[in-house]
Protein backbone atom coordinates (compact mmCIF):
# COMPACT_ATOMS: atom_id res chain seq x y z
CA UNK A 1 0.00 0.00 0.00
CA UNK A 2 3.03 2.28 0.37
CA UNK A 3 4.31 1.59 -3.16
CA UNK A 4 7.74 0.53 -1.96
CA UNK A 5 9.24 -1.38 -4.90
CA UNK A 6 12.32 -2.94 -3.27
CA UNK A 7 12.88 -5.67 -0.69
CA UNK A 8 16.20 -6.71 0.85
CA UNK A 9 16.76 -10.46 0.79
CA UNK A 10 19.73 -12.35 2.24
CA UNK A 11 21.09 -9.69 4.57
CA UNK A 12 23.82 -11.12 6.79
CA UNK A 13 21.79 -10.60 9.94
CA UNK A 14 18.90 -12.68 8.54
CA UNK A 15 21.39 -15.38 7.56
CA UNK A 16 23.07 -15.32 10.98
CA UNK A 17 20.15 -14.89 13.38
CA UNK A 18 17.39 -16.66 11.46
CA UNK A 19 19.44 -19.34 9.70
CA UNK A 20 18.27 -18.32 6.25
CA UNK A 21 20.11 -20.43 3.69
CA UNK A 22 20.37 -20.39 -0.09
CA UNK A 23 17.29 -22.53 -0.67
CA UNK A 24 15.08 -20.33 1.51
CA UNK A 25 16.50 -17.17 -0.04
CA UNK A 26 15.74 -18.54 -3.54
CA UNK A 27 12.11 -18.97 -2.47
CA UNK A 28 12.06 -15.42 -1.08
CA UNK A 29 13.45 -14.08 -4.36
CA UNK A 30 10.73 -15.97 -6.25
CA UNK A 31 8.00 -14.63 -3.95
CA UNK A 32 9.25 -11.07 -4.25
CA UNK A 33 9.29 -11.28 -8.04
CA UNK A 34 5.84 -12.91 -8.10
CA UNK A 35 4.47 -9.95 -6.14
CA UNK A 36 6.12 -7.30 -8.30
CA UNK A 37 8.87 -6.42 -5.85
CA UNK A 38 12.49 -5.87 -6.84
CA UNK A 39 14.77 -8.06 -4.73
CA UNK A 40 18.03 -6.58 -3.52
CA UNK A 41 19.94 -9.80 -2.92
CA UNK A 42 22.73 -9.44 -0.36
CA UNK A 43 25.84 -11.58 -0.36
CA UNK A 44 29.14 -11.32 1.44
CA UNK A 45 31.70 -13.05 3.60
CA UNK A 46 32.57 -13.00 7.30
CA UNK A 47 36.09 -12.04 8.36
CA UNK A 48 37.35 -15.62 8.84
CA UNK A 49 36.40 -16.50 5.25
CA UNK A 50 38.07 -13.33 3.94
CA UNK A 51 41.24 -14.10 5.88
CA UNK A 52 41.22 -17.73 4.64
CA UNK A 53 41.13 -16.45 1.05
CA UNK A 54 37.93 -18.33 0.18
CA UNK A 55 35.69 -15.26 0.01
CA UNK A 56 35.13 -15.38 -3.75
CA UNK A 57 34.03 -19.02 -3.59
CA UNK A 58 31.57 -18.27 -0.76
CA UNK A 59 30.04 -15.25 -2.49
CA UNK A 60 29.74 -17.20 -5.75
CA UNK A 61 28.01 -20.04 -3.87
CA UNK A 62 25.57 -17.60 -2.26
CA UNK A 63 24.64 -16.18 -5.67
CA UNK A 64 24.41 -19.61 -7.32
CA UNK A 65 22.17 -21.10 -4.62
CA UNK A 66 19.69 -18.25 -4.61
CA UNK A 67 19.68 -16.76 -8.11
CA UNK A 68 20.88 -19.31 -10.67
CA UNK A 69 17.45 -20.94 -10.92
CA UNK A 70 15.99 -17.74 -12.38
CA UNK A 71 15.36 -17.13 -16.05
CA UNK A 72 17.43 -14.43 -17.74
CA UNK A 73 14.27 -12.32 -17.93
CA UNK A 74 13.58 -12.61 -14.19
CA UNK A 75 17.20 -11.88 -13.39
CA UNK A 76 16.88 -8.44 -14.98
CA UNK A 77 14.56 -7.48 -12.11
CA UNK A 78 17.12 -8.38 -9.42
CA UNK A 79 19.79 -6.19 -7.84
CA UNK A 80 22.79 -7.76 -6.09
CA UNK A 81 24.44 -6.04 -3.14
CA UNK A 82 27.89 -7.17 -2.07
CA UNK A 83 28.23 -6.54 1.65
CA UNK A 84 31.32 -7.96 3.29
CA UNK A 85 29.93 -9.04 6.65
CA UNK A 86 33.11 -7.97 8.40
CA UNK A 87 32.54 -4.38 7.24
CA UNK A 88 28.87 -3.97 8.19
CA UNK A 89 28.62 -1.54 11.06
CA UNK A 90 32.24 -2.09 12.09
CA UNK A 91 33.74 1.01 10.53
CA UNK A 92 36.12 -1.28 8.62
CA UNK A 93 35.91 -0.84 4.88
CA UNK A 94 37.52 -3.02 2.23
CA UNK A 95 39.99 -1.45 -0.12
CA UNK A 96 38.74 -0.47 -3.53
CA UNK A 97 40.80 -3.35 -4.94
CA UNK A 98 38.99 -5.82 -2.66
CA UNK A 99 35.60 -4.44 -3.71
CA UNK A 100 36.58 -4.61 -7.39
CA UNK A 101 37.80 -8.19 -6.95
CA UNK A 102 34.52 -9.47 -5.52
CA UNK A 103 32.33 -7.43 -7.86
CA UNK A 104 34.36 -8.85 -10.74
CA UNK A 105 33.86 -12.40 -9.46
CA UNK A 106 30.11 -11.87 -9.16
CA UNK A 107 29.93 -10.39 -12.65
CA UNK A 108 31.88 -13.31 -14.12
CA UNK A 109 29.64 -15.87 -12.41
CA UNK A 110 26.50 -14.11 -13.58
CA UNK A 111 27.76 -13.76 -17.14
CA UNK A 112 28.86 -17.42 -17.24
CA UNK A 113 25.37 -18.54 -16.18
CA UNK A 114 23.16 -15.96 -17.93
CA UNK A 115 25.27 -14.56 -20.79
CA UNK A 116 24.61 -10.93 -21.66
CA UNK A 117 21.69 -10.79 -19.21
CA UNK A 118 24.10 -11.70 -16.41
CA UNK A 119 26.55 -9.06 -17.54
CA UNK A 120 23.83 -6.41 -17.21
CA UNK A 121 23.00 -7.19 -13.56
CA UNK A 122 23.11 -4.19 -11.22
CA UNK A 123 25.71 -4.57 -8.45
CA UNK A 124 25.68 -2.41 -5.35
CA UNK A 125 28.29 -2.13 -2.63
CA UNK A 126 27.28 -1.98 1.03
CA UNK A 127 29.29 -2.17 4.22
CA UNK A 128 30.35 0.93 6.16
CA UNK A 129 29.50 3.33 3.34
CA UNK A 130 30.05 6.79 4.80
CA UNK A 131 30.35 10.35 3.52
CA UNK A 132 34.16 10.16 3.58
CA UNK A 133 34.44 6.95 1.51
CA UNK A 134 31.31 6.80 -0.66
CA UNK A 135 32.69 8.67 -3.66
CA UNK A 136 35.80 6.46 -3.81
CA UNK A 137 33.74 3.27 -3.46
CA UNK A 138 31.25 4.35 -6.13
CA UNK A 139 34.14 5.01 -8.53
CA UNK A 140 35.18 1.33 -8.45
CA UNK A 141 34.60 -0.43 -11.76
CA UNK A 142 31.54 -2.65 -11.53
CA UNK A 143 29.94 -0.78 -8.63
CA UNK A 144 26.57 0.57 -9.74
CA UNK A 145 25.52 2.16 -6.46
CA UNK A 146 25.49 1.83 -2.69
CA UNK A 147 23.34 0.03 -0.18
CA UNK A 148 23.75 2.46 2.71
CA UNK A 149 23.08 1.19 6.22
CA UNK A 150 23.83 3.10 9.38
CA UNK A 151 24.79 6.32 7.62
CA UNK A 152 21.27 6.50 6.18
CA UNK A 153 19.94 7.04 9.70
CA UNK A 154 21.69 10.39 9.95
CA UNK A 155 20.12 12.76 7.45
CA UNK A 156 23.18 15.00 7.16
CA UNK A 157 25.49 12.03 6.50
CA UNK A 158 23.11 10.47 3.98
CA UNK A 159 22.75 13.79 2.16
CA UNK A 160 26.54 14.12 1.97
CA UNK A 161 26.77 10.60 0.50
CA UNK A 162 24.13 11.36 -2.13
CA UNK A 163 25.61 14.74 -3.02
CA UNK A 164 29.17 13.38 -3.09
CA UNK A 165 28.28 10.58 -5.49
CA UNK A 166 26.04 12.56 -7.84
N, C-alpha and C positions, 0 to 999 in steps of 0.2 A: 504494500500500500504506500510505501515511501519512495518507490521507484529507484531503489538502490540496485544498480546493475551488477555489482561485483560481490564475490564471496571468497574469503581466504580459506583454502583447503590445504592441510598438511603442515600447518605451522608447527615448529619444533615443540612448543608447549603441549599441543594436542597429542603429538606423537609420544612425548615423554610421560605426561600425566594421565592420559586416557588410553595409552597403548594402541593408538591408531596406526595400522600397518598399511602396506601398499595395496592389499586387496580391498580393505575398507575405503581407503582414499580413492581408489578407482571407482567404487560405487558412488562415493560422494561427488566425484567429478561428473559421472553420468547423471545423477539426480540434478545437479546444478544446471547442466546443459539442458536437460529435459524440461526444466522450469524457466528457461530463458535467462539464467544467470551466467555471468562470465566468471569462471573459476580462475583465481590467482593461486596457482599450485606452488607451494613452498617446498624447497629442498635445501639440504645443507648438512654439513658434517660437524660432529662434536670435536673438541680439541684433541682428544686421544687419537681419533681417526686422522686428523690433519697431521699430527706429529708422526704417525706411523707411515704417512705417505700414501694412504689408500683412499684419500678423500674423493678423487675423481671416480673411482670404482663405486663408492657408496652413492654418490650423487647420481651417477648414471643408473644404478640399480633403482633408486627411488623414482626416477623419471620413467624407467622401463615398466616397473610394476604398476604404476598408476596412470600412465598416459599412452603406452604403446598399443593398447587395445582399441584406441579411438580411430576413426576414419580420418583421412587427411582433411576432409571438410570440417569435421567436429573440432579437430586440433586448432583450426584457425580462430576458434572462439576462446582459446585458452591462453592465459598469460603464465609464464613461469617466473618465479622469484627465487633467486639464489640467496639464501641467508645462512652464512656460516654460523652454526649454533654458538660457537665460542665467541662470536662478536656481538650477539644480540644482548643489548643492555649492559655490556661489560665495559664499554668505552674502548675496547680493543677493535681495531679495524684492520682488515687484511690490506696488504699492499695492492697497488693497482695491478701489478704483475700477477698476484694470486687471484684477483677477481677475474682478470682476463683469461687466465688459465682455465678456471672452472667454467666460465661462460663459454669459452671455446670448446670445452669437452661436451657441454650440454648441446651446443649448436651442432657439433659433429654427430652426436648420437641421434638427435632429432632429424638431421638431414639423411643419415644412413637409413633410418626407419621410414621416413615420410617423403624423402626427396625434396623438391623445391618447397613444398608446403612446410616441411620441417625447418627449412632454412629461414622461412619467413616468421617463425614464432617470435613473439615479443618476450624479451628477457629483462627482468628487473633485478636490481641489486638491493638488498636490505641487510641491515646489521650495523648498528651504530652509525647511521647516516646522520650527520650533524651539519650545521651551517659552515663549519670550517673545513669539512672534507667533501661535501656534496658535489661541488663543481668538478673536483678532480676525479671522483668516482664516476660521475656521469660522462666524463670525457673518455673513459675506457672503451676501447673497441668492443662491440657486442653488448654494451649496456644500453638498454632502451629507456630506462627510467629508474626511479627509486621506490621502494616500499619502505616508507618512513614509519618508524615505531614511536619510541619515546619522545623524540623531538617534535612530533606532530601534536603533542599535548601542550606545548608551549607556543602560543600563537606567534610570538615574535621570532622564535627560532624557525618555525615552519615557514613563515613568510620569507625569512632570509634564505632558506633552502630553495624555495620556489623562485625568488628573484635572482638568486645566484646561478641558477641552472637554466634560466630562460634565455 
